[in-house]
């Protein structure tokens, strides 16, 4: 189960569909250094997204 506190880089390593889902939400900087230390909640805030919407898709 993915949570809002998880680091984006770790989510990408653990979930094979995460890249496609996150880029679908407009997160196109998944290879940047910030993704290796930024929580999903922080990344959503930076991109103007509702973390619960993203979590719903990631945890399907």
PDB file of N, CA, C and O in Angstrom:
ATOM      1  N   UNK A   1       0.845  -1.183   0.000  1.00  0.00           N
ATOM      2  CA  UNK A   1       0.000   0.000   0.000  1.00  0.00           C
ATOM      3  C   UNK A   1       0.886   1.240   0.000  1.00  0.00           C
ATOM      4  O   UNK A   1       1.794   1.360   0.822  1.00  0.00           O
ATOM      5  N   UNK A   2       0.627   2.136  -0.896  1.00  0.00           N
ATOM      6  CA  UNK A   2       1.381   3.381  -1.001  1.00  0.00           C
ATOM      7  C   UNK A   2       0.705   4.425  -0.116  1.00  0.00           C
ATOM      8  O   UNK A   2      -0.520   4.543  -0.085  1.00  0.00           O
ATOM      9  N   UNK A   3       1.545   5.184   0.605  1.00  0.00           N
ATOM     10  CA  UNK A   3       1.029   6.235   1.482  1.00  0.00           C
ATOM     11  C   UNK A   3       1.609   7.574   1.067  1.00  0.00           C
ATOM     12  O   UNK A   3       2.582   7.637   0.315  1.00  0.00           O
ATOM     13  N   UNK A   4       1.000   8.653   1.568  1.00  0.00           N
ATOM     14  CA  UNK A   4       1.435   9.998   1.214  1.00  0.00           C
ATOM     15  C   UNK A   4       2.818  10.332   1.745  1.00  0.00           C
ATOM     16  O   UNK A   4       3.458  11.259   1.249  1.00  0.00           O
ATOM     17  N   UNK A   5       3.290   9.601   2.738  1.00  0.00           N
ATOM     18  CA  UNK A   5       4.599   9.861   3.345  1.00  0.00           C
ATOM     19  C   UNK A   5       5.744   9.169   2.618  1.00  0.00           C
ATOM     20  O   UNK A   5       6.909   9.431   2.916  1.00  0.00           O
ATOM     21  N   UNK A   6       5.434   8.300   1.678  1.00  0.00           N
ATOM     22  CA  UNK A   6       6.482   7.569   0.967  1.00  0.00           C
ATOM     23  C   UNK A   6       7.238   8.487   0.014  1.00  0.00           C
ATOM     24  O   UNK A   6       6.675   9.427  -0.548  1.00  0.00           O
ATOM     25  N   UNK A   7       8.518   8.197  -0.154  1.00  0.00           N
ATOM     26  CA  UNK A   7       9.375   8.952  -1.070  1.00  0.00           C
ATOM     27  C   UNK A   7       9.040   8.553  -2.512  1.00  0.00           C
ATOM     28  O   UNK A   7       8.886   7.372  -2.823  1.00  0.00           O
ATOM     29  N   UNK A   8       8.931   9.546  -3.370  1.00  0.00           N
ATOM     30  CA  UNK A   8       8.547   9.297  -4.764  1.00  0.00           C
ATOM     31  C   UNK A   8       9.482   8.283  -5.412  1.00  0.00           C
ATOM     32  O   UNK A   8       9.014   7.373  -6.097  1.00  0.00           O
ATOM     33  N   UNK A   9      10.777   8.415  -5.214  1.00  0.00           N
ATOM     34  CA  UNK A   9      11.730   7.467  -5.802  1.00  0.00           C
ATOM     35  C   UNK A   9      11.472   6.037  -5.366  1.00  0.00           C
ATOM     36  O   UNK A   9      11.610   5.110  -6.164  1.00  0.00           O
ATOM     37  N   UNK A  10      11.097   5.849  -4.106  1.00  0.00           N
ATOM     38  CA  UNK A  10      10.793   4.508  -3.603  1.00  0.00           C
ATOM     39  C   UNK A  10       9.498   3.972  -4.197  1.00  0.00           C
ATOM     40  O   UNK A  10       9.390   2.778  -4.479  1.00  0.00           O
ATOM     41  N   UNK A  11       8.526   4.837  -4.386  1.00  0.00           N
ATOM     42  CA  UNK A  11       7.268   4.426  -5.015  1.00  0.00           C
ATOM     43  C   UNK A  11       7.541   3.919  -6.423  1.00  0.00           C
ATOM     44  O   UNK A  11       6.985   2.905  -6.844  1.00  0.00           O
ATOM     45  N   UNK A  12       8.396   4.623  -7.147  1.00  0.00           N
ATOM     46  CA  UNK A  12       8.724   4.222  -8.517  1.00  0.00           C
ATOM     47  C   UNK A  12       9.429   2.868  -8.546  1.00  0.00           C
ATOM     48  O   UNK A  12       9.223   2.083  -9.472  1.00  0.00           O
ATOM     49  N   UNK A  13      10.258   2.588  -7.540  1.00  0.00           N
ATOM     50  CA  UNK A  13      10.966   1.307  -7.481  1.00  0.00           C
ATOM     51  C   UNK A  13      10.035   0.165  -7.120  1.00  0.00           C
ATOM     52  O   UNK A  13      10.225  -0.958  -7.586  1.00  0.00           O
ATOM     53  N   UNK A  14       9.039   0.433  -6.302  1.00  0.00           N
ATOM     54  CA  UNK A  14       8.169  -0.616  -5.774  1.00  0.00           C
ATOM     55  C   UNK A  14       6.922  -0.892  -6.605  1.00  0.00           C
ATOM     56  O   UNK A  14       6.315  -1.955  -6.477  1.00  0.00           O
ATOM     57  N   UNK A  15       6.537   0.051  -7.451  1.00  0.00           N
ATOM     58  CA  UNK A  15       5.272  -0.077  -8.166  1.00  0.00           C
ATOM     59  C   UNK A  15       5.509   0.155  -9.656  1.00  0.00           C
ATOM     60  O   UNK A  15       5.807   1.275 -10.072  1.00  0.00           O
ATOM     61  N   UNK A  16       5.380  -0.883 -10.444  1.00  0.00           N
ATOM     62  CA  UNK A  16       5.695  -0.789 -11.874  1.00  0.00           C
ATOM     63  C   UNK A  16       4.757   0.133 -12.646  1.00  0.00           C
ATOM     64  O   UNK A  16       5.127   0.628 -13.710  1.00  0.00           O
ATOM     65  N   UNK A  17       3.566   0.371 -12.141  1.00  0.00           N
ATOM     66  CA  UNK A  17       2.627   1.262 -12.837  1.00  0.00           C
ATOM     67  C   UNK A  17       2.728   2.717 -12.373  1.00  0.00           C
ATOM     68  O   UNK A  17       2.070   3.589 -12.941  1.00  0.00           O
ATOM     69  N   UNK A  18       3.532   2.987 -11.365  1.00  0.00           N
ATOM     70  CA  UNK A  18       3.607   4.321 -10.760  1.00  0.00           C
ATOM     71  C   UNK A  18       4.079   5.388 -11.748  1.00  0.00           C
ATOM     72  O   UNK A  18       3.533   6.492 -11.765  1.00  0.00           O
ATOM     73  N   UNK A  19       5.074   5.079 -12.563  1.00  0.00           N
ATOM     74  CA  UNK A  19       5.594   6.074 -13.504  1.00  0.00           C
ATOM     75  C   UNK A  19       4.486   6.572 -14.430  1.00  0.00           C
ATOM     76  O   UNK A  19       4.309   7.777 -14.610  1.00  0.00           O
ATOM     77  N   UNK A  20       3.754   5.648 -15.004  1.00  0.00           N
ATOM     78  CA  UNK A  20       2.677   6.009 -15.933  1.00  0.00           C
ATOM     79  C   UNK A  20       1.586   6.819 -15.219  1.00  0.00           C
ATOM     80  O   UNK A  20       1.073   7.790 -15.774  1.00  0.00           O
ATOM     81  N   UNK A  21       1.239   6.428 -14.015  1.00  0.00           N
ATOM     82  CA  UNK A  21       0.198   7.132 -13.261  1.00  0.00           C
ATOM     83  C   UNK A  21       0.655   8.533 -12.896  1.00  0.00           C
ATOM     84  O   UNK A  21      -0.082   9.499 -13.098  1.00  0.00           O
ATOM     85  N   UNK A  22       1.864   8.653 -12.361  1.00  0.00           N
ATOM     86  CA  UNK A  22       2.354   9.967 -11.927  1.00  0.00           C
ATOM     87  C   UNK A  22       2.550  10.921 -13.098  1.00  0.00           C
ATOM     88  O   UNK A  22       2.228  12.105 -12.989  1.00  0.00           O
ATOM     89  N   UNK A  23       3.072  10.425 -14.211  1.00  0.00           N
ATOM     90  CA  UNK A  23       3.206  11.307 -15.373  1.00  0.00           C
ATOM     91  C   UNK A  23       1.834  11.691 -15.914  1.00  0.00           C
ATOM     92  O   UNK A  23       1.660  12.785 -16.450  1.00  0.00           O
ATOM     93  N   UNK A  24       0.864  10.799 -15.774  1.00  0.00           N
ATOM     94  CA  UNK A  24      -0.498  11.106 -16.181  1.00  0.00           C
ATOM     95  C   UNK A  24      -1.099  12.257 -15.382  1.00  0.00           C
ATOM     96  O   UNK A  24      -1.966  12.982 -15.870  1.00  0.00           O
ATOM     97  N   UNK A  25      -0.631  12.412 -14.163  1.00  0.00           N
ATOM     98  CA  UNK A  25      -1.066  13.526 -13.324  1.00  0.00           C
ATOM     99  C   UNK A  25      -0.241  14.792 -13.575  1.00  0.00           C
ATOM    100  O   UNK A  25      -0.500  15.832 -12.970  1.00  0.00           O
ATOM    101  N   UNK A  26       0.743  14.705 -14.460  1.00  0.00           N
ATOM    102  CA  UNK A  26       1.541  15.886 -14.783  1.00  0.00           C
ATOM    103  C   UNK A  26       2.881  15.967 -14.079  1.00  0.00           C
ATOM    104  O   UNK A  26       3.565  16.986 -14.168  1.00  0.00           O
ATOM    105  N   UNK A  27       3.266  14.907 -13.380  1.00  0.00           N
ATOM    106  CA  UNK A  27       4.578  14.886 -12.728  1.00  0.00           C
ATOM    107  C   UNK A  27       5.598  14.352 -13.727  1.00  0.00           C
ATOM    108  O   UNK A  27       5.802  13.143 -13.835  1.00  0.00           O
ATOM    109  N   UNK A  28       6.230  15.260 -14.450  1.00  0.00           N
ATOM    110  CA  UNK A  28       7.176  14.854 -15.486  1.00  0.00           C
ATOM    111  C   UNK A  28       8.619  14.970 -15.041  1.00  0.00           C
ATOM    112  O   UNK A  28       9.530  14.823 -15.856  1.00  0.00           O
ATOM    113  N   UNK A  29       8.845  15.228 -13.771  1.00  0.00           N
ATOM    114  CA  UNK A  29      10.215  15.402 -13.265  1.00  0.00           C
ATOM    115  C   UNK A  29      10.611  14.225 -12.380  1.00  0.00           C
ATOM    116  O   UNK A  29      11.342  14.404 -11.406  1.00  0.00           O
ATOM    117  N   UNK A  30      10.145  13.045 -12.701  1.00  0.00           N
ATOM    118  CA  UNK A  30      10.370  11.880 -11.843  1.00  0.00           C
ATOM    119  C   UNK A  30      11.825  11.423 -11.813  1.00  0.00           C
ATOM    120  O   UNK A  30      12.211  10.660 -10.927  1.00  0.00           O
ATOM    121  N   UNK A  31      12.618  11.866 -12.744  1.00  0.00           N
ATOM    122  CA  UNK A  31      14.029  11.503 -12.759  1.00  0.00           C
ATOM    123  C   UNK A  31      14.912  12.529 -12.079  1.00  0.00           C
ATOM    124  O   UNK A  31      16.124  12.334 -11.980  1.00  0.00           O
ATOM    125  N   UNK A  32      14.323  13.619 -11.609  1.00  0.00           N
ATOM    126  CA  UNK A  32      15.130  14.676 -10.992  1.00  0.00           C
ATOM    127  C   UNK A  32      15.552  14.269  -9.578  1.00  0.00           C
ATOM    128  O   UNK A  32      14.911  13.416  -8.963  1.00  0.00           O
ATOM    129  N   UNK A  33      16.615  14.866  -9.063  1.00  0.00           N
ATOM    130  CA  UNK A  33      17.100  14.522  -7.723  1.00  0.00           C
ATOM    131  C   UNK A  33      16.058  14.701  -6.623  1.00  0.00           C
ATOM    132  O   UNK A  33      16.092  13.972  -5.631  1.00  0.00           O
ATOM    133  N   UNK A  34      15.150  15.631  -6.766  1.00  0.00           N
ATOM    134  CA  UNK A  34      14.132  15.849  -5.741  1.00  0.00           C
ATOM    135  C   UNK A  34      13.261  14.615  -5.532  1.00  0.00           C
ATOM    136  O   UNK A  34      12.808  14.360  -4.417  1.00  0.00           O
ATOM    137  N   UNK A  35      13.027  13.861  -6.576  1.00  0.00           N
ATOM    138  CA  UNK A  35      12.154  12.693  -6.447  1.00  0.00           C
ATOM    139  C   UNK A  35      12.759  11.625  -5.540  1.00  0.00           C
ATOM    140  O   UNK A  35      12.051  10.738  -5.062  1.00  0.00           O
ATOM    141  N   UNK A  36      14.057  11.710  -5.308  1.00  0.00           N
ATOM    142  CA  UNK A  36      14.727  10.730  -4.454  1.00  0.00           C
ATOM    143  C   UNK A  36      14.636  11.080  -2.970  1.00  0.00           C
ATOM    144  O   UNK A  36      15.029  10.288  -2.114  1.00  0.00           O
ATOM    145  N   UNK A  37      14.111  12.281  -2.670  1.00  0.00           N
ATOM    146  CA  UNK A  37      14.015  12.669  -1.259  1.00  0.00           C
ATOM    147  C   UNK A  37      12.711  13.379  -0.922  1.00  0.00           C
ATOM    148  O   UNK A  37      12.537  13.854   0.200  1.00  0.00           O
ATOM    149  N   UNK A  38      11.800  13.454  -1.875  1.00  0.00           N
ATOM    150  CA  UNK A  38      10.544  14.172  -1.691  1.00  0.00           C
ATOM    151  C   UNK A  38       9.399  13.178  -1.484  1.00  0.00           C
ATOM    152  O   UNK A  38       9.285  12.192  -2.212  1.00  0.00           O
ATOM    153  N   UNK A  39       8.554  13.446  -0.488  1.00  0.00           N
ATOM    154  CA  UNK A  39       7.406  12.569  -0.252  1.00  0.00           C
ATOM    155  C   UNK A  39       6.363  12.788  -1.342  1.00  0.00           C
ATOM    156  O   UNK A  39       6.361  13.809  -2.029  1.00  0.00           O
ATOM    157  N   UNK A  40       5.494  11.825  -1.480  1.00  0.00           N
ATOM    158  CA  UNK A  40       4.409  11.965  -2.453  1.00  0.00           C
ATOM    159  C   UNK A  40       3.548  13.170  -2.110  1.00  0.00           C
ATOM    160  O   UNK A  40       3.114  13.900  -3.002  1.00  0.00           O
ATOM    161  N   UNK A  41       3.298  13.380  -0.827  1.00  0.00           N
ATOM    162  CA  UNK A  41       2.490  14.525  -0.406  1.00  0.00           C
ATOM    163  C   UNK A  41       3.141  15.840  -0.820  1.00  0.00           C
ATOM    164  O   UNK A  41       2.460  16.742  -1.307  1.00  0.00           O
ATOM    165  N   UNK A  42       4.458  15.957  -0.629  1.00  0.00           N
ATOM    166  CA  UNK A  42       5.173  17.176  -1.019  1.00  0.00           C
ATOM    167  C   UNK A  42       5.148  17.363  -2.534  1.00  0.00           C
ATOM    168  O   UNK A  42       4.954  18.474  -3.026  1.00  0.00           O
ATOM    169  N   UNK A  43       5.346  16.275  -3.263  1.00  0.00           N
ATOM    170  CA  UNK A  43       5.341  16.355  -4.730  1.00  0.00           C
ATOM    171  C   UNK A  43       3.964  16.790  -5.238  1.00  0.00           C
ATOM    172  O   UNK A  43       3.864  17.585  -6.172  1.00  0.00           O
ATOM    173  N   UNK A  44       2.925  16.276  -4.629  1.00  0.00           N
ATOM    174  CA  UNK A  44       1.574  16.667  -5.032  1.00  0.00           C
ATOM    175  C   UNK A  44       1.336  18.145  -4.747  1.00  0.00           C
ATOM    176  O   UNK A  44       0.729  18.850  -5.553  1.00  0.00           O
ATOM    177  N   UNK A  45       1.810  18.604  -3.611  1.00  0.00           N
ATOM    178  CA  UNK A  45       1.638  20.005  -3.256  1.00  0.00           C
ATOM    179  C   UNK A  45       2.339  20.905  -4.273  1.00  0.00           C
ATOM    180  O   UNK A  45       1.773  21.907  -4.711  1.00  0.00           O
ATOM    181  N   UNK A  46       3.560  20.555  -4.646  1.00  0.00           N
ATOM    182  CA  UNK A  46       4.333  21.341  -5.612  1.00  0.00           C
ATOM    183  C   UNK A  46       3.620  21.390  -6.968  1.00  0.00           C
ATOM    184  O   UNK A  46       3.664  22.406  -7.662  1.00  0.00           O
ATOM    185  N   UNK A  47       2.970  20.294  -7.337  1.00  0.00           N
ATOM    186  CA  UNK A  47       2.309  20.203  -8.638  1.00  0.00           C
ATOM    187  C   UNK A  47       0.836  20.596  -8.592  1.00  0.00           C
ATOM    188  O   UNK A  47       0.133  20.498  -9.598  1.00  0.00           O
ATOM    189  N   UNK A  48       0.370  21.037  -7.432  1.00  0.00           N
ATOM    190  CA  UNK A  48      -1.020  21.478  -7.321  1.00  0.00           C
ATOM    191  C   UNK A  48      -2.030  20.351  -7.419  1.00  0.00           C
ATOM    192  O   UNK A  48      -3.139  20.540  -7.916  1.00  0.00           O
ATOM    193  N   UNK A  49      -1.638  19.167  -6.938  1.00  0.00           N
ATOM    194  CA  UNK A  49      -2.515  17.997  -7.013  1.00  0.00           C
ATOM    195  C   UNK A  49      -3.045  17.627  -5.635  1.00  0.00           C
ATOM    196  O   UNK A  49      -2.428  17.944  -4.617  1.00  0.00           O
ATOM    197  N   UNK A  50      -4.181  16.960  -5.609  1.00  0.00           N
ATOM    198  CA  UNK A  50      -4.733  16.436  -4.367  1.00  0.00           C
ATOM    199  C   UNK A  50      -4.124  15.051  -4.137  1.00  0.00           C
ATOM    200  O   UNK A  50      -4.319  14.132  -4.932  1.00  0.00           O
ATOM    201  N   UNK A  51      -3.393  14.924  -3.047  1.00  0.00           N
ATOM    202  CA  UNK A  51      -2.671  13.683  -2.776  1.00  0.00           C
ATOM    203  C   UNK A  51      -3.614  12.484  -2.709  1.00  0.00           C
ATOM    204  O   UNK A  51      -3.228  11.388  -3.115  1.00  0.00           O
ATOM    205  N   UNK A  52      -4.821  12.656  -2.216  1.00  0.00           N
ATOM    206  CA  UNK A  52      -5.750  11.533  -2.117  1.00  0.00           C
ATOM    207  C   UNK A  52      -6.185  11.032  -3.490  1.00  0.00           C
ATOM    208  O   UNK A  52      -6.426   9.838  -3.664  1.00  0.00           O
ATOM    209  N   UNK A  53      -6.287  11.931  -4.463  1.00  0.00           N
ATOM    210  CA  UNK A  53      -6.614  11.518  -5.834  1.00  0.00           C
ATOM    211  C   UNK A  53      -5.489  10.660  -6.411  1.00  0.00           C
ATOM    212  O   UNK A  53      -5.739   9.640  -7.053  1.00  0.00           O
ATOM    213  N   UNK A  54      -4.259  11.082  -6.176  1.00  0.00           N
ATOM    214  CA  UNK A  54      -3.106  10.339  -6.689  1.00  0.00           C
ATOM    215  C   UNK A  54      -2.995   8.987  -5.981  1.00  0.00           C
ATOM    216  O   UNK A  54      -2.753   7.965  -6.622  1.00  0.00           O
ATOM    217  N   UNK A  55      -3.171   8.986  -4.672  1.00  0.00           N
ATOM    218  CA  UNK A  55      -3.108   7.735  -3.907  1.00  0.00           C
ATOM    219  C   UNK A  55      -4.158   6.735  -4.371  1.00  0.00           C
ATOM    220  O   UNK A  55      -3.889   5.537  -4.453  1.00  0.00           O
ATOM    221  N   UNK A  56      -5.338   7.222  -4.670  1.00  0.00           N
ATOM    222  CA  UNK A  56      -6.412   6.339  -5.126  1.00  0.00           C
ATOM    223  C   UNK A  56      -5.991   5.593  -6.387  1.00  0.00           C
ATOM    224  O   UNK A  56      -6.231   4.392  -6.516  1.00  0.00           O
ATOM    225  N   UNK A  57      -5.365   6.307  -7.312  1.00  0.00           N
ATOM    226  CA  UNK A  57      -4.924   5.663  -8.558  1.00  0.00           C
ATOM    227  C   UNK A  57      -3.754   4.720  -8.320  1.00  0.00           C
ATOM    228  O   UNK A  57      -3.705   3.632  -8.893  1.00  0.00           O
ATOM    229  N   UNK A  58      -2.814   5.131  -7.480  1.00  0.00           N
ATOM    230  CA  UNK A  58      -1.635   4.294  -7.232  1.00  0.00           C
ATOM    231  C   UNK A  58      -1.988   3.003  -6.495  1.00  0.00           C
ATOM    232  O   UNK A  58      -1.321   1.984  -6.673  1.00  0.00           O
ATOM    233  N   UNK A  59      -3.011   3.042  -5.689  1.00  0.00           N
ATOM    234  CA  UNK A  59      -3.354   1.878  -4.873  1.00  0.00           C
ATOM    235  C   UNK A  59      -4.465   1.014  -5.459  1.00  0.00           C
ATOM    236  O   UNK A  59      -5.000   0.155  -4.758  1.00  0.00           O
ATOM    237  N   UNK A  60      -4.822   1.218  -6.712  1.00  0.00           N
ATOM    238  CA  UNK A  60      -5.837   0.377  -7.374  1.00  0.00           C
ATOM    239  C   UNK A  60      -5.309  -1.007  -7.603  1.00  0.00           C
ATOM    240  O   UNK A  60      -6.017  -1.855  -8.147  1.00  0.00           O
TER     241      UNK A  60
END
